[in-house]
Amino acid sequence: MTTAISAVEGVEDVRVDLVPGGVSTVTVVAAASPAAVRAAITEAGYNVADT
């Protein structure tokens, strides 16, 4: 997932607190739009919860 998010233009840093079988937290420092980051996450095969 970090590779997919890092590939989004404008992303400076990605941190993932992975919880297998649970809810993981992703922190992204970026000038990229939230929609672009969400798209990268879903295209990588993960679900995005509303915050």
mmCIF file of the N, C-alpha and C atoms, coordinates in Angstrom:
data_MODEL
# 
_entry.id   MODEL 
# 
loop_
_atom_site.group_PDB 
_atom_site.id 
_atom_site.type_symbol 
_atom_site.label_atom_id 
_atom_site.label_alt_id 
_atom_site.label_comp_id 
_atom_site.label_asym_id 
_atom_site.label_entity_id 
_atom_site.label_seq_id 
_atom_site.pdbx_PDB_ins_code 
_atom_site.Cartn_x 
_atom_site.Cartn_y 
_atom_site.Cartn_z 
_atom_site.occupancy 
_atom_site.B_iso_or_equiv 
_atom_site.pdbx_formal_charge 
_atom_site.auth_seq_id 
_atom_site.auth_comp_id 
_atom_site.auth_asym_id 
_atom_site.auth_atom_id 
_atom_site.pdbx_PDB_model_num 
ATOM 1   N N  . MET A 1 1  ? 0.819   -1.180 0.000  1.00 0.00 ? 1  MET A N  1 
ATOM 2   C CA . MET A 1 1  ? 0.000   0.000  0.000  1.00 0.00 ? 1  MET A CA 1 
ATOM 3   C C  . MET A 1 1  ? 0.869   1.253  0.000  1.00 0.00 ? 1  MET A C  1 
ATOM 4   N N  . THR A 1 2  ? 1.950   1.258  0.771  1.00 0.00 ? 2  THR A N  1 
ATOM 5   C CA . THR A 1 2  ? 2.784   2.460  0.822  1.00 0.00 ? 2  THR A CA 1 
ATOM 6   C C  . THR A 1 2  ? 3.366   2.801  -0.543 1.00 0.00 ? 2  THR A C  1 
ATOM 7   N N  . THR A 1 3  ? 3.694   1.782  -1.328 1.00 0.00 ? 3  THR A N  1 
ATOM 8   C CA . THR A 1 3  ? 4.228   2.024  -2.666 1.00 0.00 ? 3  THR A CA 1 
ATOM 9   C C  . THR A 1 3  ? 3.192   2.700  -3.548 1.00 0.00 ? 3  THR A C  1 
ATOM 10  N N  . ALA A 1 4  ? 1.956   2.235  -3.489 1.00 0.00 ? 4  ALA A N  1 
ATOM 11  C CA . ALA A 1 4  ? 0.883   2.810  -4.306 1.00 0.00 ? 4  ALA A CA 1 
ATOM 12  C C  . ALA A 1 4  ? 0.611   4.254  -3.915 1.00 0.00 ? 4  ALA A C  1 
ATOM 13  N N  . ILE A 1 5  ? 0.578   4.527  -2.614 1.00 0.00 ? 5  ILE A N  1 
ATOM 14  C CA . ILE A 1 5  ? 0.315   5.894  -2.159 1.00 0.00 ? 5  ILE A CA 1 
ATOM 15  C C  . ILE A 1 5  ? 1.496   6.798  -2.482 1.00 0.00 ? 5  ILE A C  1 
ATOM 16  N N  . SER A 1 6  ? 2.704   6.309  -2.291 1.00 0.00 ? 6  SER A N  1 
ATOM 17  C CA . SER A 1 6  ? 3.894   7.105  -2.580 1.00 0.00 ? 6  SER A CA 1 
ATOM 18  C C  . SER A 1 6  ? 3.990   7.497  -4.048 1.00 0.00 ? 6  SER A C  1 
ATOM 19  N N  . ALA A 1 7  ? 3.361   6.711  -4.911 1.00 0.00 ? 7  ALA A N  1 
ATOM 20  C CA . ALA A 1 7  ? 3.403   6.993  -6.352 1.00 0.00 ? 7  ALA A CA 1 
ATOM 21  C C  . ALA A 1 7  ? 2.482   8.146  -6.749 1.00 0.00 ? 7  ALA A C  1 
ATOM 22  N N  . VAL A 1 8  ? 1.583   8.558  -5.846 1.00 0.00 ? 8  VAL A N  1 
ATOM 23  C CA . VAL A 1 8  ? 0.676   9.670  -6.144 1.00 0.00 ? 8  VAL A CA 1 
ATOM 24  C C  . VAL A 1 8  ? 1.488   10.968 -6.140 1.00 0.00 ? 8  VAL A C  1 
ATOM 25  N N  . GLU A 1 9  ? 1.326   11.753 -7.183 1.00 0.00 ? 9  GLU A N  1 
ATOM 26  C CA . GLU A 1 9  ? 2.054   13.015 -7.291 1.00 0.00 ? 9  GLU A CA 1 
ATOM 27  C C  . GLU A 1 9  ? 1.700   13.930 -6.117 1.00 0.00 ? 9  GLU A C  1 
ATOM 28  N N  . GLY A 1 10 ? 2.732   14.454 -5.467 1.00 0.00 ? 10 GLY A N  1 
ATOM 29  C CA . GLY A 1 10 ? 2.529   15.363 -4.345 1.00 0.00 ? 10 GLY A CA 1 
ATOM 30  C C  . GLY A 1 10 ? 2.659   14.711 -2.985 1.00 0.00 ? 10 GLY A C  1 
ATOM 31  N N  . VAL A 1 11 ? 2.750   13.386 -2.938 1.00 0.00 ? 11 VAL A N  1 
ATOM 32  C CA . VAL A 1 11 ? 2.889   12.689 -1.648 1.00 0.00 ? 11 VAL A CA 1 
ATOM 33  C C  . VAL A 1 11 ? 4.340   12.796 -1.187 1.00 0.00 ? 11 VAL A C  1 
ATOM 34  N N  . GLU A 1 12 ? 4.511   13.271 0.043  1.00 0.00 ? 12 GLU A N  1 
ATOM 35  C CA . GLU A 1 12 ? 5.845   13.435 0.618  1.00 0.00 ? 12 GLU A CA 1 
ATOM 36  C C  . GLU A 1 12 ? 6.207   12.319 1.593  1.00 0.00 ? 12 GLU A C  1 
ATOM 37  N N  . ASP A 1 13 ? 5.204   11.815 2.340  1.00 0.00 ? 13 ASP A N  1 
ATOM 38  C CA . ASP A 1 13 ? 5.477   10.792 3.349  1.00 0.00 ? 13 ASP A CA 1 
ATOM 39  C C  . ASP A 1 13 ? 4.228   9.949  3.572  1.00 0.00 ? 13 ASP A C  1 
ATOM 40  N N  . VAL A 1 14 ? 4.431   8.652  3.819  1.00 0.00 ? 14 VAL A N  1 
ATOM 41  C CA . VAL A 1 14 ? 3.329   7.726  4.103  1.00 0.00 ? 14 VAL A CA 1 
ATOM 42  C C  . VAL A 1 14 ? 3.726   6.877  5.301  1.00 0.00 ? 14 VAL A C  1 
ATOM 43  N N  . ARG A 1 15 ? 2.796   6.763  6.265  1.00 0.00 ? 15 ARG A N  1 
ATOM 44  C CA . ARG A 1 15 ? 3.012   5.892  7.417  1.00 0.00 ? 15 ARG A CA 1 
ATOM 45  C C  . ARG A 1 15 ? 1.773   5.033  7.597  1.00 0.00 ? 15 ARG A C  1 
ATOM 46  N N  . VAL A 1 16 ? 1.994   3.731  7.807  1.00 0.00 ? 16 VAL A N  1 
ATOM 47  C CA . VAL A 1 16 ? 0.884   2.802  7.977  1.00 0.00 ? 16 VAL A CA 1 
ATOM 48  C C  . VAL A 1 16 ? 1.037   2.084  9.300  1.00 0.00 ? 16 VAL A C  1 
ATOM 49  N N  . ASP A 1 17 ? -0.013  2.128  10.112 1.00 0.00 ? 17 ASP A N  1 
ATOM 50  C CA . ASP A 1 17 ? -0.081  1.337  11.340 1.00 0.00 ? 17 ASP A CA 1 
ATOM 51  C C  . ASP A 1 17 ? -0.971  0.153  10.999 1.00 0.00 ? 17 ASP A C  1 
ATOM 52  N N  . LEU A 1 18 ? -0.344  -0.940 10.556 1.00 0.00 ? 18 LEU A N  1 
ATOM 53  C CA . LEU A 1 18 ? -1.056  -2.104 10.045 1.00 0.00 ? 18 LEU A CA 1 
ATOM 54  C C  . LEU A 1 18 ? -1.570  -2.979 11.180 1.00 0.00 ? 18 LEU A C  1 
ATOM 55  N N  . VAL A 1 19 ? -2.866  -3.271 11.132 1.00 0.00 ? 19 VAL A N  1 
ATOM 56  C CA . VAL A 1 19 ? -3.515  -4.148 12.103 1.00 0.00 ? 19 VAL A CA 1 
ATOM 57  C C  . VAL A 1 19 ? -4.133  -5.298 11.314 1.00 0.00 ? 19 VAL A C  1 
ATOM 58  N N  . PRO A 1 20 ? -3.426  -6.440 11.201 1.00 0.00 ? 20 PRO A N  1 
ATOM 59  C CA . PRO A 1 20 ? -3.956  -7.563 10.442 1.00 0.00 ? 20 PRO A CA 1 
ATOM 60  C C  . PRO A 1 20 ? -5.342  -7.983 10.949 1.00 0.00 ? 20 PRO A C  1 
ATOM 61  N N  . GLY A 1 21 ? -6.282  -8.057 10.031 1.00 0.00 ? 21 GLY A N  1 
ATOM 62  C CA . GLY A 1 21 ? -7.633  -8.457 10.375 1.00 0.00 ? 21 GLY A CA 1 
ATOM 63  C C  . GLY A 1 21 ? -8.446  -7.377 11.070 1.00 0.00 ? 21 GLY A C  1 
ATOM 64  N N  . GLY A 1 22 ? -7.868  -6.194 11.199 1.00 0.00 ? 22 GLY A N  1 
ATOM 65  C CA . GLY A 1 22 ? -8.560  -5.098 11.880 1.00 0.00 ? 22 GLY A CA 1 
ATOM 66  C C  . GLY A 1 22 ? -8.522  -3.832 11.055 1.00 0.00 ? 22 GLY A C  1 
ATOM 67  N N  . VAL A 1 23 ? -8.648  -2.718 11.730 1.00 0.00 ? 23 VAL A N  1 
ATOM 68  C CA . VAL A 1 23 ? -8.640  -1.419 11.064 1.00 0.00 ? 23 VAL A CA 1 
ATOM 69  C C  . VAL A 1 23 ? -7.239  -0.830 11.172 1.00 0.00 ? 23 VAL A C  1 
ATOM 70  N N  . SER A 1 24 ? -6.619  -0.591 10.036 1.00 0.00 ? 24 SER A N  1 
ATOM 71  C CA . SER A 1 24 ? -5.286  0.003  9.990  1.00 0.00 ? 24 SER A CA 1 
ATOM 72  C C  . SER A 1 24 ? -5.403  1.505  9.774  1.00 0.00 ? 24 SER A C  1 
ATOM 73  N N  . THR A 1 25 ? -4.413  2.239  10.255 1.00 0.00 ? 25 THR A N  1 
ATOM 74  C CA . THR A 1 25 ? -4.400  3.687  10.105 1.00 0.00 ? 25 THR A CA 1 
ATOM 75  C C  . THR A 1 25 ? -3.305  4.078  9.130  1.00 0.00 ? 25 THR A C  1 
ATOM 76  N N  . VAL A 1 26 ? -3.664  4.941  8.173  1.00 0.00 ? 26 VAL A N  1 
ATOM 77  C CA . VAL A 1 26 ? -2.702  5.440  7.193  1.00 0.00 ? 26 VAL A CA 1 
ATOM 78  C C  . VAL A 1 26 ? -2.596  6.947  7.365  1.00 0.00 ? 26 VAL A C  1 
ATOM 79  N N  . THR A 1 27 ? -1.370  7.441  7.524  1.00 0.00 ? 27 THR A N  1 
ATOM 80  C CA . THR A 1 27 ? -1.124  8.872  7.638  1.00 0.00 ? 27 THR A CA 1 
ATOM 81  C C  . THR A 1 27 ? -0.315  9.295  6.415  1.00 0.00 ? 27 THR A C  1 
ATOM 82  N N  . VAL A 1 28 ? -0.821  10.306 5.708  1.00 0.00 ? 28 VAL A N  1 
ATOM 83  C CA . VAL A 1 28 ? -0.175  10.758 4.479  1.00 0.00 ? 28 VAL A CA 1 
ATOM 84  C C  . VAL A 1 28 ? 0.095   12.251 4.581  1.00 0.00 ? 28 VAL A C  1 
ATOM 85  N N  . VAL A 1 29 ? 1.341   12.637 4.309  1.00 0.00 ? 29 VAL A N  1 
ATOM 86  C CA . VAL A 1 29 ? 1.703   14.045 4.207  1.00 0.00 ? 29 VAL A CA 1 
ATOM 87  C C  . VAL A 1 29 ? 1.821   14.330 2.722  1.00 0.00 ? 29 VAL A C  1 
ATOM 88  N N  . ALA A 1 30 ? 0.923   15.213 2.231  1.00 0.00 ? 30 ALA A N  1 
ATOM 89  C CA . ALA A 1 30 ? 0.899   15.418 0.794  1.00 0.00 ? 30 ALA A CA 1 
ATOM 90  C C  . ALA A 1 30 ? 0.179   16.691 0.403  1.00 0.00 ? 30 ALA A C  1 
ATOM 91  N N  . ALA A 1 31 ? 0.565   17.182 -0.765 1.00 0.00 ? 31 ALA A N  1 
ATOM 92  C CA . ALA A 1 31 ? -0.183  18.256 -1.405 1.00 0.00 ? 31 ALA A CA 1 
ATOM 93  C C  . ALA A 1 31 ? -1.230  17.635 -2.329 1.00 0.00 ? 31 ALA A C  1 
ATOM 94  N N  . ALA A 1 32 ? -1.219  16.320 -2.432 1.00 0.00 ? 32 ALA A N  1 
ATOM 95  C CA . ALA A 1 32 ? -2.172  15.602 -3.285 1.00 0.00 ? 32 ALA A CA 1 
ATOM 96  C C  . ALA A 1 32 ? -3.567  15.674 -2.682 1.00 0.00 ? 32 ALA A C  1 
ATOM 97  N N  . SER A 1 33 ? -4.564  15.530 -3.524 1.00 0.00 ? 33 SER A N  1 
ATOM 98  C CA . SER A 1 33 ? -5.942  15.572 -3.037 1.00 0.00 ? 33 SER A CA 1 
ATOM 99  C C  . SER A 1 33 ? -6.274  14.284 -2.283 1.00 0.00 ? 33 SER A C  1 
ATOM 100 N N  . PRO A 1 34 ? -7.158  14.390 -1.301 1.00 0.00 ? 34 PRO A N  1 
ATOM 101 C CA . PRO A 1 34 ? -7.598  13.181 -0.594 1.00 0.00 ? 34 PRO A CA 1 
ATOM 102 C C  . PRO A 1 34 ? -8.204  12.154 -1.554 1.00 0.00 ? 34 PRO A C  1 
ATOM 103 N N  . ALA A 1 35 ? -8.882  12.621 -2.595 1.00 0.00 ? 35 ALA A N  1 
ATOM 104 C CA . ALA A 1 35 ? -9.479  11.697 -3.570 1.00 0.00 ? 35 ALA A CA 1 
ATOM 105 C C  . ALA A 1 35 ? -8.405  10.892 -4.292 1.00 0.00 ? 35 ALA A C  1 
ATOM 106 N N  . ALA A 1 36 ? -7.285  11.508 -4.619 1.00 0.00 ? 36 ALA A N  1 
ATOM 107 C CA . ALA A 1 36 ? -6.195  10.799 -5.303 1.00 0.00 ? 36 ALA A CA 1 
ATOM 108 C C  . ALA A 1 36 ? -5.575  9.752  -4.385 1.00 0.00 ? 36 ALA A C  1 
ATOM 109 N N  . VAL A 1 37 ? -5.437  10.087 -3.106 1.00 0.00 ? 37 VAL A N  1 
ATOM 110 C CA . VAL A 1 37 ? -4.870  9.136  -2.141 1.00 0.00 ? 37 VAL A CA 1 
ATOM 111 C C  . VAL A 1 37 ? -5.841  7.974  -1.934 1.00 0.00 ? 37 VAL A C  1 
ATOM 112 N N  . ARG A 1 38 ? -7.131  8.274  -1.780 1.00 0.00 ? 38 ARG A N  1 
ATOM 113 C CA . ARG A 1 38 ? -8.143  7.216  -1.635 1.00 0.00 ? 38 ARG A CA 1 
ATOM 114 C C  . ARG A 1 38 ? -8.146  6.289  -2.849 1.00 0.00 ? 38 ARG A C  1 
ATOM 115 N N  . ALA A 1 39 ? -8.046  6.864  -4.039 1.00 0.00 ? 39 ALA A N  1 
ATOM 116 C CA . ALA A 1 39 ? -8.034  6.056  -5.265 1.00 0.00 ? 39 ALA A CA 1 
ATOM 117 C C  . ALA A 1 39 ? -6.834  5.116  -5.274 1.00 0.00 ? 39 ALA A C  1 
ATOM 118 N N  . ALA A 1 40 ? -5.676  5.601  -4.869 1.00 0.00 ? 40 ALA A N  1 
ATOM 119 C CA . ALA A 1 40 ? -4.476  4.756  -4.830 1.00 0.00 ? 40 ALA A CA 1 
ATOM 120 C C  . ALA A 1 40 ? -4.653  3.602  -3.856 1.00 0.00 ? 40 ALA A C  1 
ATOM 121 N N  . ILE A 1 41 ? -5.273  3.878  -2.721 1.00 0.00 ? 41 ILE A N  1 
ATOM 122 C CA . ILE A 1 41 ? -5.488  2.832  -1.714 1.00 0.00 ? 41 ILE A CA 1 
ATOM 123 C C  . ILE A 1 41 ? -6.456  1.775  -2.240 1.00 0.00 ? 41 ILE A C  1 
ATOM 124 N N  . THR A 1 42 ? -7.578  2.206  -2.825 1.00 0.00 ? 42 THR A N  1 
ATOM 125 C CA . THR A 1 42 ? -8.553  1.237  -3.325 1.00 0.00 ? 42 THR A CA 1 
ATOM 126 C C  . THR A 1 42 ? -8.011  0.470  -4.530 1.00 0.00 ? 42 THR A C  1 
ATOM 127 N N  . GLU A 1 43 ? -7.229  1.134  -5.379 1.00 0.00 ? 43 GLU A N  1 
ATOM 128 C CA . GLU A 1 43 ? -6.628  0.437  -6.520 1.00 0.00 ? 43 GLU A CA 1 
ATOM 129 C C  . GLU A 1 43 ? -5.605  -0.601 -6.069 1.00 0.00 ? 43 GLU A C  1 
ATOM 130 N N  . ALA A 1 44 ? -5.031  -0.407 -4.880 1.00 0.00 ? 44 ALA A N  1 
ATOM 131 C CA . ALA A 1 44 ? -4.084  -1.375 -4.326 1.00 0.00 ? 44 ALA A CA 1 
ATOM 132 C C  . ALA A 1 44 ? -4.806  -2.552 -3.678 1.00 0.00 ? 44 ALA A C  1 
ATOM 133 N N  . GLY A 1 45 ? -6.172  -2.481 -3.645 1.00 0.00 ? 45 GLY A N  1 
ATOM 134 C CA . GLY A 1 45 ? -6.939  -3.608 -3.129 1.00 0.00 ? 45 GLY A CA 1 
ATOM 135 C C  . GLY A 1 45 ? -7.413  -3.471 -1.707 1.00 0.00 ? 45 GLY A C  1 
ATOM 136 N N  . TYR A 1 46 ? -7.321  -2.269 -1.150 1.00 0.00 ? 46 TYR A N  1 
ATOM 137 C CA . TYR A 1 46 ? -7.741  -2.041 0.225  1.00 0.00 ? 46 TYR A CA 1 
ATOM 138 C C  . TYR A 1 46 ? -9.024  -1.227 0.268  1.00 0.00 ? 46 TYR A C  1 
ATOM 139 N N  . ASN A 1 47 ? -9.764  -1.341 1.369  1.00 0.00 ? 47 ASN A N  1 
ATOM 140 C CA . ASN A 1 47 ? -10.971 -0.539 1.580  1.00 0.00 ? 47 ASN A CA 1 
ATOM 141 C C  . ASN A 1 47 ? -10.608 0.702  2.362  1.00 0.00 ? 47 ASN A C  1 
ATOM 142 N N  . VAL A 1 48 ? -11.324 1.787  2.096  1.00 0.00 ? 48 VAL A N  1 
ATOM 143 C CA . VAL A 1 48 ? -11.109 3.036  2.818  1.00 0.00 ? 48 VAL A CA 1 
ATOM 144 C C  . VAL A 1 48 ? -12.373 3.345  3.606  1.00 0.00 ? 48 VAL A C  1 
ATOM 145 N N  . ALA A 1 49 ? -12.219 3.504  4.913  1.00 0.00 ? 49 ALA A N  1 
ATOM 146 C CA . ALA A 1 49 ? -13.358 3.854  5.762  1.00 0.00 ? 49 ALA A CA 1 
ATOM 147 C C  . ALA A 1 49 ? -13.530 5.365  5.763  1.00 0.00 ? 49 ALA A C  1 
ATOM 148 N N  . ASP A 1 50 ? -14.762 5.810  5.901  1.00 0.00 ? 50 ASP A N  1 
ATOM 149 C CA . ASP A 1 50 ? -15.013 7.243  6.027  1.00 0.00 ? 50 ASP A CA 1 
ATOM 150 C C  . ASP A 1 50 ? -14.522 7.713  7.375  1.00 0.00 ? 50 ASP A C  1 
ATOM 151 N N  . THR A 1 51 ? -13.965 8.915  7.386  1.00 0.00 ? 51 THR A N  1 
ATOM 152 C CA . THR A 1 51 ? -13.475 9.469  8.654  1.00 0.00 ? 51 THR A CA 1 
ATOM 153 C C  . THR A 1 51 ? -14.253 10.686 9.040  1.00 0.00 ? 51 THR A C  1 
# 
